[in-house]
Amino acid sequence: MPLRGRPAALLPLCLLCLQAALPLRGHRGRYAGDKVIRVVPESERETQILRAAFNRLKVDLWQPSSPFHIVEGMVTDVRVPQNTSRSLLPYLQQANIQYTILISDLQKAIENQTGLRSYRNRRSLSGYNYEVYHSLEEIQGWMHHLNKTHSDLVHMFSVGTSYEGRPLFVLKALQTYQTDPAMRKMLTQLYFYIMPVFNVDGYHFSWTNDRFWRKTRSKNTRFPCHGVDANRNWKVKWCDEGASFHPCDDTYCGPFPESEPEVKAVAHFLRKHRKQIKAYLSFHAYAQMLLYPYSYKYATIPNFSCVESAAYNAVNALQSAYGIRYRYGPASSTLYVSSGSSMDWAYKNGIPYAFAFELRDTGHFGFLLPETLIKPTCTETMLAVKNITLHLLKKCH
C-alpha cells in the first residue's frame, strides 16, 4: 500500500493473541482435573530437577516458554494434565521443591468464564461487544463490517493467506479522531496498520480443538506434530538460542526462516514499506512487560537512549490508569534470550522503534484472563501505545 506522503507509519501487530482469547465451543471435559502450578527454583539443583522433569513429562509450560529458560529464581508456571499430576506433584514434594497451585481444575476455570454470556450475544456486528472474546469468524466479520460501514475511517486489505488458506487481514486507519487531540495529532501524521490476529489458523484451532494451542498449523512431513512457533520463525539469528529444532516443541523454529506463510506474508509487507514504517508493536500474553531489542543477544541497541526513554514513559503512562506495573527493558535480560523473533527482525530491518508487549497478568489467571479485565487492559495499553507514538513524532536523536 502506498503511504501517500505521510512521513511515518505505525504497525501494531497482534502475534500471539490466541493465548489471551477465550473459546466458547469445543474442549468439553478435555482439561478436567488439569492443574496449573507455579514453582520458583531456589537453587541450581532444583533448576536441573525441574528442567529434567518437565522435559521428560512434556508438560505445557505457560511461562517461560521452554524448560531451557528455567533458571534459579525464575517464576515458572506449568499446566499439568490430571494423569501427570499424580506422579509429578509427589515427585516435587519428595525432592523438597515448593510449588503453589494457581488453578486446581482447569476445565472448571474455563467453564466458569465461558458460561457468563451466551454465544449468541457476541455475534451482533452493529453492537460488536469489545468486552468479550470473539472467534476468528466474528473478528473478521467485524473487520468486514467496519470496512463497509466506515470506509472513511478504515480500509481493510489482505497481506496474504495462511497455511490453511485463511486471509491475513489488516486494517489501515485513515481518518482522525475529532474528540481526542492526541489521537488527532497521531492520525494526521501517521498511518496505523492493525492486524488483530496474526496466527489465524492457530487461533481458530484454539477455539475448536485445543484451548491452549500456540503454534501455527502447518504439517511436518517427518513428525506427527503440527505447527511452528511463529515468533521463532523470522530471519534473524534463526533457530539459535531459545528456539528448538524439534517439531514437537512449542518453540520449534520451523524447517527454515519464513517457512510459515503467515510470517512470510507479513515480512514481505514490512520489507516493502520499511522505509516509511517508524514503529512496530506486537502484543502477547502474559507477564506485564514492555520489551525492546535485542532478544537474541545481550547487547545494547544503537538508539538505546531514545527507545529506553520511550519505554519508560510508556509504562508510566500505562500505570497511571489502574496502577498496573510493567517491567521494561531489553527482551534478552528482562525476559530471556530467544532467537528469530519478529521484534528483532523489524529492528534489524531498519524500523527504529520495535516493541513487544506482554499483557496482563503475571500468572494468577495466566492464559485465562477474565473478560472483565479486557477493557482495563486495553485502556491502559492504549495509553502506552499513544505515548510511544507521540515520542517517535518528537524525532528523538
Buried (B, 14 or more C-beta within 10 A) or exposed (E): BEBEEEEBBBBBBBBBBBBBBBBBEEBEEBBBBBBBBBBBBEEEEBBEBBBEBBEEBEBBBBBBBBBBBBEEEBBBBBBBBBEBBEEBBEEBEEEEBEBEEBBEBBBBBBBEBBEEBEEEEBBEBEEBBEEBBBBBEBBBBBBEBBBEEEEEBBBBBEBBBBBBEBBBBBBBBBEBBEEEEEBBBBBEBBBBBBBBBBBBBBBBBBBBBBBBBBBBBBEBEEEEBBBBBBBBBBBBBBBBBBBBEEBEBBBBBBBEBBBBBBBBBBBEBBEEBBEBBBBBBBBBBBBBBBBBBBBBBEEEBEBEEBBBBBBBBBBBBBBEBEEBEBBBBBBBEBBBBBBBBBBBBBBBBEBBBBBBBBBBBBBBBBBBBBBEBBEBBBEBBBBBBBBBBBBBBEEBE
